[in-house]
Amino acid sequence: MSTNEQDDEGRTDRWQSLVTGAFLLEEALKPTPSPTHSPPPGALAVRYLDSVLEVFPSSVDPVDDFEGYAIRRMALALRRALEDGGC
């Protein structure tokens, strides 16, 4: 397997991680009778964004991987907005 094929697989894994995380977050936010100790929706969203930032680390180079860089910047901005909003 070439290095490019490994990079493509790694990138596919990143997108799968985003989609899986989004589904899990949506599932967690569905209105259901939940225990009183469940975290607020904002906290769940921040946790999801933290996992996104693990998949798209600060080492993502915008020249080599603009899509990854864009996702990282979006996740950072959303995380900050949630935190500044008191979540």
Phi and psi in radians as a Rosetta constraint file:
Dihedral C 1 N 2 CA 2 C 2 CIRCULARHARMONIC -1.410 0.35
Dihedral N 2 CA 2 C 2 N 3 CIRCULARHARMONIC 2.928 0.35
Dihedral C 2 N 3 CA 3 C 3 CIRCULARHARMONIC -1.106 0.35
Dihedral N 3 CA 3 C 3 N 4 CIRCULARHARMONIC -0.669 0.35
Dihedral C 3 N 4 CA 4 C 4 CIRCULARHARMONIC -1.108 0.35
Dihedral N 4 CA 4 C 4 N 5 CIRCULARHARMONIC -0.692 0.35
Dihedral C 4 N 5 CA 5 C 5 CIRCULARHARMONIC -1.109 0.35
Dihedral N 5 CA 5 C 5 N 6 CIRCULARHARMONIC -0.687 0.35
Dihedral C 5 N 6 CA 6 C 6 CIRCULARHARMONIC -1.133 0.35
Dihedral N 6 CA 6 C 6 N 7 CIRCULARHARMONIC -0.720 0.35
Dihedral C 6 N 7 CA 7 C 7 CIRCULARHARMONIC -1.096 0.35
Dihedral N 7 CA 7 C 7 N 8 CIRCULARHARMONIC -0.731 0.35
Dihedral C 7 N 8 CA 8 C 8 CIRCULARHARMONIC -1.084 0.35
Dihedral N 8 CA 8 C 8 N 9 CIRCULARHARMONIC -0.724 0.35
Dihedral C 8 N 9 CA 9 C 9 CIRCULARHARMONIC -1.114 0.35
Dihedral N 9 CA 9 C 9 N 10 CIRCULARHARMONIC -0.726 0.35
Dihedral C 9 N 10 CA 10 C 10 CIRCULARHARMONIC -1.083 0.35
Dihedral N 10 CA 10 C 10 N 11 CIRCULARHARMONIC -0.680 0.35
Dihedral C 10 N 11 CA 11 C 11 CIRCULARHARMONIC -1.207 0.35
Dihedral N 11 CA 11 C 11 N 12 CIRCULARHARMONIC -0.682 0.35
Dihedral C 11 N 12 CA 12 C 12 CIRCULARHARMONIC -1.073 0.35
Dihedral N 12 CA 12 C 12 N 13 CIRCULARHARMONIC -0.745 0.35
Dihedral C 12 N 13 CA 13 C 13 CIRCULARHARMONIC -1.041 0.35
Dihedral N 13 CA 13 C 13 N 14 CIRCULARHARMONIC -0.663 0.35
Dihedral C 13 N 14 CA 14 C 14 CIRCULARHARMONIC -1.080 0.35
Dihedral N 14 CA 14 C 14 N 15 CIRCULARHARMONIC -0.789 0.35
Dihedral C 14 N 15 CA 15 C 15 CIRCULARHARMONIC -1.169 0.35
Dihedral N 15 CA 15 C 15 N 16 CIRCULARHARMONIC -0.689 0.35
Dihedral C 15 N 16 CA 16 C 16 CIRCULARHARMONIC -1.086 0.35
Dihedral N 16 CA 16 C 16 N 17 CIRCULARHARMONIC -0.675 0.35
Dihedral C 16 N 17 CA 17 C 17 CIRCULARHARMONIC -1.096 0.35
Dihedral N 17 CA 17 C 17 N 18 CIRCULARHARMONIC -0.736 0.35
Dihedral C 17 N 18 CA 18 C 18 CIRCULARHARMONIC -1.081 0.35
Dihedral N 18 CA 18 C 18 N 19 CIRCULARHARMONIC -0.825 0.35
Dihedral C 18 N 19 CA 19 C 19 CIRCULARHARMONIC -1.145 0.35
Dihedral N 19 CA 19 C 19 N 20 CIRCULARHARMONIC -0.802 0.35
Dihedral C 19 N 20 CA 20 C 20 CIRCULARHARMONIC -1.052 0.35
Dihedral N 20 CA 20 C 20 N 21 CIRCULARHARMONIC -0.789 0.35
Dihedral C 20 N 21 CA 21 C 21 CIRCULARHARMONIC -1.078 0.35
Dihedral N 21 CA 21 C 21 N 22 CIRCULARHARMONIC -0.689 0.35
Dihedral C 21 N 22 CA 22 C 22 CIRCULARHARMONIC -1.125 0.35
Dihedral N 22 CA 22 C 22 N 23 CIRCULARHARMONIC -0.750 0.35
Dihedral C 22 N 23 CA 23 C 23 CIRCULARHARMONIC -1.100 0.35
Dihedral N 23 CA 23 C 23 N 24 CIRCULARHARMONIC -0.738 0.35
Dihedral C 23 N 24 CA 24 C 24 CIRCULARHARMONIC -1.108 0.35
Dihedral N 24 CA 24 C 24 N 25 CIRCULARHARMONIC -0.719 0.35
Dihedral C 24 N 25 CA 25 C 25 CIRCULARHARMONIC -1.121 0.35
Dihedral N 25 CA 25 C 25 N 26 CIRCULARHARMONIC -0.794 0.35
Dihedral C 25 N 26 CA 26 C 26 CIRCULARHARMONIC -1.051 0.35
Dihedral N 26 CA 26 C 26 N 27 CIRCULARHARMONIC -0.720 0.35
Dihedral C 26 N 27 CA 27 C 27 CIRCULARHARMONIC -1.092 0.35
Dihedral N 27 CA 27 C 27 N 28 CIRCULARHARMONIC -0.738 0.35
Dihedral C 27 N 28 CA 28 C 28 CIRCULARHARMONIC -1.180 0.35
Dihedral N 28 CA 28 C 28 N 29 CIRCULARHARMONIC -0.440 0.35
Dihedral C 28 N 29 CA 29 C 29 CIRCULARHARMONIC -1.600 0.35
Dihedral N 29 CA 29 C 29 N 30 CIRCULARHARMONIC -0.068 0.35
Dihedral C 29 N 30 CA 30 C 30 CIRCULARHARMONIC -1.097 0.35
Dihedral N 30 CA 30 C 30 N 31 CIRCULARHARMONIC 2.418 0.35
Dihedral C 30 N 31 CA 31 C 31 CIRCULARHARMONIC -1.202 0.35
Dihedral N 31 CA 31 C 31 N 32 CIRCULARHARMONIC 1.960 0.35
Dihedral C 31 N 32 CA 32 C 32 CIRCULARHARMONIC -2.502 0.35
Dihedral N 32 CA 32 C 32 N 33 CIRCULARHARMONIC 2.719 0.35
Dihedral C 32 N 33 CA 33 C 33 CIRCULARHARMONIC -1.096 0.35
Dihedral N 33 CA 33 C 33 N 34 CIRCULARHARMONIC 2.052 0.35
Dihedral C 33 N 34 CA 34 C 34 CIRCULARHARMONIC -2.122 0.35
Dihedral N 34 CA 34 C 34 N 35 CIRCULARHARMONIC 2.730 0.35
Dihedral C 34 N 35 CA 35 C 35 CIRCULARHARMONIC -1.088 0.35
Dihedral N 35 CA 35 C 35 N 36 CIRCULARHARMONIC 2.694 0.35
Dihedral C 35 N 36 CA 36 C 36 CIRCULARHARMONIC -1.166 0.35
Dihedral N 36 CA 36 C 36 N 37 CIRCULARHARMONIC -0.265 0.35
Dihedral C 36 N 37 CA 37 C 37 CIRCULARHARMONIC -1.594 0.35
Dihedral N 37 CA 37 C 37 N 38 CIRCULARHARMONIC 0.109 0.35
Dihedral C 37 N 38 CA 38 C 38 CIRCULARHARMONIC -1.264 0.35
Dihedral N 38 CA 38 C 38 N 39 CIRCULARHARMONIC 2.498 0.35
Dihedral C 38 N 39 CA 39 C 39 CIRCULARHARMONIC -1.217 0.35
Dihedral N 39 CA 39 C 39 N 40 CIRCULARHARMONIC 2.670 0.35
Dihedral C 39 N 40 CA 40 C 40 CIRCULARHARMONIC -1.151 0.35
Dihedral N 40 CA 40 C 40 N 41 CIRCULARHARMONIC 2.755 0.35
Dihedral C 40 N 41 CA 41 C 41 CIRCULARHARMONIC -0.956 0.35
Dihedral N 41 CA 41 C 41 N 42 CIRCULARHARMONIC -0.676 0.35
Dihedral C 41 N 42 CA 42 C 42 CIRCULARHARMONIC -1.080 0.35
Dihedral N 42 CA 42 C 42 N 43 CIRCULARHARMONIC -0.671 0.35
Dihedral C 42 N 43 CA 43 C 43 CIRCULARHARMONIC -1.168 0.35
Dihedral N 43 CA 43 C 43 N 44 CIRCULARHARMONIC -0.664 0.35
Dihedral C 43 N 44 CA 44 C 44 CIRCULARHARMONIC -1.108 0.35
Dihedral N 44 CA 44 C 44 N 45 CIRCULARHARMONIC -0.718 0.35
Dihedral C 44 N 45 CA 45 C 45 CIRCULARHARMONIC -1.139 0.35
Dihedral N 45 CA 45 C 45 N 46 CIRCULARHARMONIC -0.713 0.35
Dihedral C 45 N 46 CA 46 C 46 CIRCULARHARMONIC -1.111 0.35
Dihedral N 46 CA 46 C 46 N 47 CIRCULARHARMONIC -0.710 0.35
Dihedral C 46 N 47 CA 47 C 47 CIRCULARHARMONIC -1.059 0.35
Dihedral N 47 CA 47 C 47 N 48 CIRCULARHARMONIC -0.745 0.35
Dihedral C 47 N 48 CA 48 C 48 CIRCULARHARMONIC -1.080 0.35
Dihedral N 48 CA 48 C 48 N 49 CIRCULARHARMONIC -0.788 0.35
Dihedral C 48 N 49 CA 49 C 49 CIRCULARHARMONIC -1.107 0.35
Dihedral N 49 CA 49 C 49 N 50 CIRCULARHARMONIC -0.623 0.35
Dihedral C 49 N 50 CA 50 C 50 CIRCULARHARMONIC -1.052 0.35
Dihedral N 50 CA 50 C 50 N 51 CIRCULARHARMONIC -0.708 0.35
Dihedral C 50 N 51 CA 51 C 51 CIRCULARHARMONIC -1.204 0.35
Dihedral N 51 CA 51 C 51 N 52 CIRCULARHARMONIC -0.609 0.35
Dihedral C 51 N 52 CA 52 C 52 CIRCULARHARMONIC -1.093 0.35
Dihedral N 52 CA 52 C 52 N 53 CIRCULARHARMONIC -0.731 0.35
Dihedral C 52 N 53 CA 53 C 53 CIRCULARHARMONIC -1.190 0.35
Dihedral N 53 CA 53 C 53 N 54 CIRCULARHARMONIC -0.411 0.35
Dihedral C 53 N 54 CA 54 C 54 CIRCULARHARMONIC -1.266 0.35
Dihedral N 54 CA 54 C 54 N 55 CIRCULARHARMONIC -0.644 0.35
Dihedral C 54 N 55 CA 55 C 55 CIRCULARHARMONIC -1.328 0.35
Dihedral N 55 CA 55 C 55 N 56 CIRCULARHARMONIC -0.537 0.35
Dihedral C 55 N 56 CA 56 C 56 CIRCULARHARMONIC -2.051 0.35
Dihedral N 56 CA 56 C 56 N 57 CIRCULARHARMONIC 1.375 0.35
Dihedral C 56 N 57 CA 57 C 57 CIRCULARHARMONIC -1.267 0.35
Dihedral N 57 CA 57 C 57 N 58 CIRCULARHARMONIC 3.006 0.35
Dihedral C 57 N 58 CA 58 C 58 CIRCULARHARMONIC -1.116 0.35
Dihedral N 58 CA 58 C 58 N 59 CIRCULARHARMONIC -0.261 0.35
Dihedral C 58 N 59 CA 59 C 59 CIRCULARHARMONIC -1.361 0.35
Dihedral N 59 CA 59 C 59 N 60 CIRCULARHARMONIC -0.088 0.35
Dihedral C 59 N 60 CA 60 C 60 CIRCULARHARMONIC -1.095 0.35
Dihedral N 60 CA 60 C 60 N 61 CIRCULARHARMONIC 2.168 0.35
Dihedral C 60 N 61 CA 61 C 61 CIRCULARHARMONIC -1.694 0.35
Dihedral N 61 CA 61 C 61 N 62 CIRCULARHARMONIC 2.139 0.35
Dihedral C 61 N 62 CA 62 C 62 CIRCULARHARMONIC -1.091 0.35
Dihedral N 62 CA 62 C 62 N 63 CIRCULARHARMONIC -0.431 0.35
Dihedral C 62 N 63 CA 63 C 63 CIRCULARHARMONIC -1.271 0.35
Dihedral N 63 CA 63 C 63 N 64 CIRCULARHARMONIC -0.723 0.35
Dihedral C 63 N 64 CA 64 C 64 CIRCULARHARMONIC -1.533 0.35
Dihedral N 64 CA 64 C 64 N 65 CIRCULARHARMONIC -0.449 0.35
Dihedral C 64 N 65 CA 65 C 65 CIRCULARHARMONIC -2.603 0.35
Dihedral N 65 CA 65 C 65 N 66 CIRCULARHARMONIC 1.306 0.35
Dihedral C 65 N 66 CA 66 C 66 CIRCULARHARMONIC -1.135 0.35
Dihedral N 66 CA 66 C 66 N 67 CIRCULARHARMONIC -0.642 0.35
Dihedral C 66 N 67 CA 67 C 67 CIRCULARHARMONIC -1.075 0.35
Dihedral N 67 CA 67 C 67 N 68 CIRCULARHARMONIC -0.806 0.35
Dihedral C 67 N 68 CA 68 C 68 CIRCULARHARMONIC -1.088 0.35
Dihedral N 68 CA 68 C 68 N 69 CIRCULARHARMONIC -0.709 0.35
Dihedral C 68 N 69 CA 69 C 69 CIRCULARHARMONIC -1.108 0.35
Dihedral N 69 CA 69 C 69 N 70 CIRCULARHARMONIC -0.726 0.35
Dihedral C 69 N 70 CA 70 C 70 CIRCULARHARMONIC -1.113 0.35
Dihedral N 70 CA 70 C 70 N 71 CIRCULARHARMONIC -0.754 0.35
Dihedral C 70 N 71 CA 71 C 71 CIRCULARHARMONIC -1.076 0.35
Dihedral N 71 CA 71 C 71 N 72 CIRCULARHARMONIC -0.782 0.35
Dihedral C 71 N 72 CA 72 C 72 CIRCULARHARMONIC -1.049 0.35
Dihedral N 72 CA 72 C 72 N 73 CIRCULARHARMONIC -0.821 0.35
Dihedral C 72 N 73 CA 73 C 73 CIRCULARHARMONIC -1.103 0.35
Dihedral N 73 CA 73 C 73 N 74 CIRCULARHARMONIC -0.709 0.35
Dihedral C 73 N 74 CA 74 C 74 CIRCULARHARMONIC -1.102 0.35
Dihedral N 74 CA 74 C 74 N 75 CIRCULARHARMONIC -0.789 0.35
Dihedral C 74 N 75 CA 75 C 75 CIRCULARHARMONIC -1.083 0.35
Dihedral N 75 CA 75 C 75 N 76 CIRCULARHARMONIC -0.728 0.35
Dihedral C 75 N 76 CA 76 C 76 CIRCULARHARMONIC -1.097 0.35
Dihedral N 76 CA 76 C 76 N 77 CIRCULARHARMONIC -0.765 0.35
Dihedral C 76 N 77 CA 77 C 77 CIRCULARHARMONIC -1.150 0.35
Dihedral N 77 CA 77 C 77 N 78 CIRCULARHARMONIC -0.759 0.35
Dihedral C 77 N 78 CA 78 C 78 CIRCULARHARMONIC -1.128 0.35
Dihedral N 78 CA 78 C 78 N 79 CIRCULARHARMONIC -0.712 0.35
Dihedral C 78 N 79 CA 79 C 79 CIRCULARHARMONIC -1.073 0.35
Dihedral N 79 CA 79 C 79 N 80 CIRCULARHARMONIC -0.772 0.35
Dihedral C 79 N 80 CA 80 C 80 CIRCULARHARMONIC -1.123 0.35
Dihedral N 80 CA 80 C 80 N 81 CIRCULARHARMONIC -0.732 0.35
Dihedral C 80 N 81 CA 81 C 81 CIRCULARHARMONIC -1.083 0.35
Dihedral N 81 CA 81 C 81 N 82 CIRCULARHARMONIC -0.722 0.35
Dihedral C 81 N 82 CA 82 C 82 CIRCULARHARMONIC -1.140 0.35
Dihedral N 82 CA 82 C 82 N 83 CIRCULARHARMONIC -0.747 0.35
Dihedral C 82 N 83 CA 83 C 83 CIRCULARHARMONIC -1.178 0.35
Dihedral N 83 CA 83 C 83 N 84 CIRCULARHARMONIC -0.725 0.35
Dihedral C 83 N 84 CA 84 C 84 CIRCULARHARMONIC -1.219 0.35
Dihedral N 84 CA 84 C 84 N 85 CIRCULARHARMONIC -0.395 0.35
Dihedral C 84 N 85 CA 85 C 85 CIRCULARHARMONIC -1.430 0.35
Dihedral N 85 CA 85 C 85 N 86 CIRCULARHARMONIC 0.026 0.35
Dihedral C 85 N 86 CA 86 C 86 CIRCULARHARMONIC 1.542 0.35
Dihedral N 86 CA 86 C 86 N 87 CIRCULARHARMONIC 0.256 0.35
